[in-house]
Amino acid sequence: MASLPTGPRPLDADERAVLEHILSAEFAGASQLRSQLDRTEVIAVWGPGSVSVDLRVREPCEHAALPEALVPVDAHVHDPSGAYVGEILVWTDRGATLAALEFAWVTDGMPASLPVVVGGRLSRPGPVG
């Protein structure tokens, strides 16, 4: 699926909440990535109706030094019954700055919204797309 450029626009409340939840985990580079949130913009969506987005962090910012592009946090998403429906992946640009927020789903239909944080876990509140 090709990315569709958009504005740049600030993170919306759902995007920010999911990123804050994932970046609240402790790992090397987490504090630097958390410090980038106020300077992070959405620059593309991953396709029509997709909740996955490409990100850009405006300079100046404190760079992280992650060894890989993927943030090392397991962010599984469950539906209200507790069934696993996917996970959230946070990608960086060469381990330094936030680059993408991805909802990787395992259901038949594409999610219409990002999950919400409920009781310290990511939960999809409603039906699939």
SVG drawing of the C-alpha trace seen along z (x, -y; Angstrom):
<svg xmlns="http://www.w3.org/2000/svg" viewBox="-18 -23 41 37">
<polyline fill="none" stroke="black" stroke-width="0.4" points="0.0,0.0 1.5,-3.3 1.6,-6.2 -0.6,-9.2 1.1,-12.5 -0.9,-14.8 -0.4,-18.2 2.1,-18.1 -0.3,-18.1 0.1,-17.7 -0.5,-14.3 -4.2,-13.9 -5.3,-12.9 -5.5,-9.2 -2.1,-9.0 -0.5,-10.9 -2.1,-8.7 -0.9,-5.5 2.6,-6.9 2.7,-8.1 1.6,-4.7 4.2,-2.8 7.0,-5.2 6.2,-5.1 8.1,-1.7 11.7,-1.9 14.2,-1.0 17.4,-2.6 16.4,-5.8 12.8,-6.0 13.3,-9.3 14.7,-10.9 11.7,-9.6 9.3,-10.9 10.9,-14.3 10.2,-14.3 6.4,-14.1 5.7,-17.8 7.7,-18.2 6.2,-15.2 4.0,-15.7 2.0,-13.3 3.2,-13.6 1.4,-10.7 -1.3,-8.0 -0.6,-4.5 -3.6,-4.3 -7.3,-5.3 -8.9,-4.7 -5.7,-3.6 -4.8,-4.6 -1.1,-3.9 0.9,-7.0 4.3,-8.3 5.8,-10.8 8.4,-13.5 10.1,-15.2 10.9,-18.9 14.4,-19.8 16.0,-20.7 15.3,-17.6 17.1,-15.2 18.0,-12.1 17.8,-8.6 20.3,-5.9 18.3,-2.7 20.2,0.2 17.3,1.0 14.5,-1.0 11.7,0.7 11.0,-0.5 11.5,2.6 8.1,2.6 5.4,5.4 2.2,3.4 -0.4,6.0 -4.0,5.0 -7.0,7.0 -10.7,6.6 -13.1,6.2 -13.4,10.0 -9.6,10.2 -8.9,11.7 -5.6,10.6 -6.4,8.5 -3.0,7.0 -0.2,4.9 1.1,1.3 4.5,0.9 6.5,-2.4 9.2,-2.9 12.2,-5.2 14.4,-6.8 17.7,-4.9 16.9,-4.6 17.1,-8.4 13.7,-10.0 10.1,-8.8 9.2,-7.8 5.9,-5.8 3.0,-4.6 1.6,-1.3 -1.4,0.7 -0.6,4.2 -3.9,6.1 -4.6,9.9 -8.4,9.6 -10.2,9.8 -11.0,6.1 -8.8,3.0 -9.2,1.2 -11.1,-2.1 -9.4,-3.6 -6.4,-3.3 -6.9,-1.3 -7.4,-3.1 -5.5,-2.6 -7.7,-0.8 -6.2,0.4 -2.7,0.0 -3.4,2.1 -4.3,1.3 -7.8,2.2 -9.9,1.9 -13.2,0.5 -15.4,1.1 -15.9,3.2 -13.4,3.6 -13.5,1.0"/>
</svg>
